[in-house]
Amino acid sequence: MIAKEPMGPLSIASRLPGWSRTSAIERRAQSFGDPIERLRYLRRANATGQRSSRRNWIACLALTMAVVSMRSDAINREPATRAIRVETVAQPVLETRNVWPVEQTSDHDLYSNGLRIENALQISNSPRSYHAIAQGSGTLGPVRTQPAGIVFHTTESHQTPFEPEQTSALKRIGQELLLYVRNQRAYHFVIDRFGRVHRIVAESDAANHAGPSVWADSKWIYLHLNESFLGVAFEGSTYSDEAAMTEAQLRSGKALVEILRAKYNLPAEDCVVHAQISVNPGNWRIGFHTDWGMGFPFREIGLTDNYQIPNPSIYLFGFQYDPVYLSATGPGLWKSLAEAEERVREAAGQHGMNPAEYRKVLQQRFRDRQSVVQPKNASEENQHESN
Amino acid sequence: MSRTETTKNGTIGLDVGTSRIVTARQIDNEIKYDTQLNAFVAIPYSKMTENVLRKEGVPHTVDGGEILVHGNESEKFADLLNKDTRRTMTRGVLNSDEPENVRLIREITQTLTGKAEKGQKIYFTVPAAPLGAEGDLTYHETTLRQILTDLGFEVRSVNEGLAVVYAELESSNYTGIGISCGGGLCNICFSYLSVPILSFSVPKAGDFIDASSASVTGERPNRIRIQKEQSFYINGHFENKLHQVLSVYYDDMIQTLVAELRNAFQSARNLPRLTRPIPLVLSGGTAMPKGFRDRFETVLRASNFPVELSEVRTAADPLTTTAKGALVAALSEM
């Protein structure tokens, strides 16, 4: 015996069965001579305790709701409104601000939040036209021509120090980059290092920015995001000593996201980075491109921290990641990978399969979906699209 | 130690420690262990050297102009070349200063596990985060999970301290405190009826003792670790200067561990009410020197620890305890 200080009024951990059951569980556990059997019994008993506690909690909640509902009948009738409020609190939605065009010329657009978009380099591409796939049912949605979200990129182009003495070099490099991406029809917008926003591919058209890619929100699954998502690139490089984004780029990026979200009513959860959506169906790995795999300032740019969203290509279509991807990304994304893997394991268990077998089912599902929605030239996109 | 044959169900418990990687398998109702040092050493490449290593069955990898000898043999080569081994892990997690960490940990692990058979399960240990630093372990765990998945295993992880409980505390229905004192971390878990209630780590363990002692004595940390494990006795009497220095740093580590243990239990909110004293078990290579348990218990007794303990004991085989616990966790889920 080491010490006899009382433990104080400590409450039981929520994972444990109720006190009335613990002594019975302990007695029953003692009857197992084999330590493995004993541990198996205890873990099951505790799991049952959890489910039982959860059921009790749900029963209490149901009872409370019934009481509230009855009281509401007597006082006022707002059950539907209450339900919506609860959902809003649990999953906050970032409202889009009201931003509108103030001035539109062939040279530039000026918006009410102060952002000026340069139009001199605008070029057309194939008009946007795509189907999203309904979550759950897997049915094809109607043809859409409006973007569903934004993919953020870095240009991964040559960099020079962001210093006053380098101004002419910065301008020259930026101009060469703009001509290159215009030629490639690589993005819808490029934000140069001085924070100037250049429109490249027309918003009504697809741009070659995403390549084979997957994203999903709570309602829809999107494949091949060239068509469905706008591509916004920040001039910068993950692999240089320079910061990947200047202060000016951050300010302009925030204003541009405000404009695009307001214009197309884009949910925050559909504004993601290239590293989250890029896949390689050739080897079933995610992250053919890894730009903004870490350090994208989601919150500063007015979005939720979308790094935390479990990667849909893993849990919906059986893609996997490798150490190279991990080394090119950051802790925010790693958590989302672990959660996506856990979803795969859980779903596999529910289907009575091991995860490897279940992944094959998911991969076949990807092939099936892809054959329906894949653009004609998509198979070559990983070789051609920009960062 | 040679690789044992695959068990009837093939399930493996894997302890990925800063110093060693240990596997546990059940074969004919016995648990068999294999161990490799989680370390490597680089030697200059020559065709002849590579042929000799291959002929002698020394695990190695050719990397450009170097041969990386890994696992148990690395220590001999390091001693021979009068240099320190390089480590894939530090402070309980992947060593970010070592560019070859992922590759080498894969090689060493594969030496022990081989490639998986279809549906073969592996449970590997992961440390708990130090108190107040939750979230730092995601990269480590995710990377190990990926390495093992790539080898073809069905992979699950188990907390290292909880693995000690699963290995040693069946007689108390898996209620008690398990502590694993490894190279990089001391991992602590309080379990109640097999449910982990409180787990955390203390980033002061064997490597701290080795490095601190090395800086005082001028010896290489690798040599200090060998002497520490082979002939050191914590009893207040010193055979030589090294033993005196080791005692000082061991005492520092024990004082820190006990202080963190006491603080964690005093500040925990969701502890269950205990109706009887609980056992505490010590494991890991750093807990192996004779006298460690006695010194730990003495310091703990003096610390006003808020939980009544029935016993403080050392695990049956401190070096393999966590691997055994990982195997027990796996078998209990089958």
Contacts between the chains, C-beta under 8 A, distances in Angstrom:
chain1	res1	chain2	res2	distance
A	1	B	277	6.0
A	1	B	308	6.0
A	1	B	309	6.6
A	1	B	310	7.2
A	2	B	297	7.6
A	2	B	300	5.9
A	2	B	301	5.4
A	2	B	305	5.5
A	2	B	307	7.8
A	2	B	308	6.7
A	2	B	309	4.3
A	2	B	312	7.4
A	3	B	301	7.3
A	3	B	304	6.0
A	3	B	305	5.0
A	3	B	306	6.8
A	3	B	307	7.5
A	3	B	308	6.5
A	3	B	309	7.7
A	4	B	308	5.9
A	5	B	304	6.4
A	5	B	305	8.0
A	5	B	306	5.1
A	7	B	271	6.6
A	7	B	273	6.8
A	7	B	274	6.9
A	7	B	306	6.1
A	7	B	307	6.8
A	10	B	268	7.7
A	10	B	269	7.0
A	10	B	270	7.2
A	10	B	271	4.6
A	10	B	272	7.2
A	10	B	273	6.1
A	11	B	269	7.2
A	11	B	270	6.1
A	12	B	270	7.3
A	12	B	272	4.9
A	12	B	273	7.0
A	13	B	192	7.3
A	13	B	195	7.0
A	13	B	197	5.3
A	13	B	270	4.3
A	13	B	271	7.3
A	13	B	272	6.1
A	14	B	270	7.2
A	15	B	195	5.2
A	15	B	197	7.9
A	16	B	192	6.4
A	16	B	193	7.0
A	16	B	195	5.9
A	16	B	197	8.0
A	16	B	272	5.9
A	19	B	273	7.8
A	22	B	193	6.8
A	25	B	193	6.5
A	26	B	173	5.5
A	26	B	193	6.9
A	29	B	173	4.8
A	29	B	193	7.5
A	30	B	173	7.1
A	35	B	170	3.8
A	35	B	328	6.8
A	36	B	328	6.2
A	36	B	331	4.8
A	36	B	332	5.3
A	38	B	170	5.8
A	38	B	173	7.0
A	38	B	174	7.7
A	39	B	166	6.3
A	39	B	170	7.0
A	39	B	174	6.1
A	39	B	194	5.8
A	39	B	328	6.3
A	39	B	329	7.7
A	39	B	332	4.1
A	40	B	332	4.3
A	40	B	333	7.5
A	42	B	173	6.4
A	42	B	174	6.1
A	42	B	193	5.3
A	42	B	194	4.1
A	43	B	194	5.5
A	43	B	332	6.1
A	43	B	333	7.5
A	45	B	193	7.7
A	46	B	193	6.4
A	46	B	194	6.5
A	46	B	195	5.2
A	320	B	146	7.8
A	320	B	149	7.2
A	321	B	146	6.6
A	322	B	146	6.4
A	322	B	150	7.4
A	323	B	102	4.7
A	323	B	143	6.0
A	323	B	146	6.1
A	323	B	147	7.3
A	326	B	139	6.6
A	326	B	142	6.3
A	326	B	143	5.7
A	326	B	146	6.9
A	327	B	102	7.8
A	331	B	135	6.9
A	331	B	136	7.9
A	331	B	138	5.5
A	331	B	139	6.3
A	334	B	138	4.4
A	334	B	139	5.5
A	334	B	142	4.9
A	335	B	135	7.7
A	335	B	138	5.4
A	337	B	142	6.0
A	338	B	138	6.5
A	338	B	141	7.2
A	338	B	142	5.6
A	338	B	145	7.7
A	341	B	145	7.3
A	354	B	119	5.4
A	354	B	154	5.5
A	355	B	154	6.3
A	356	B	119	7.8
A	356	B	152	8.0
A	356	B	154	7.1
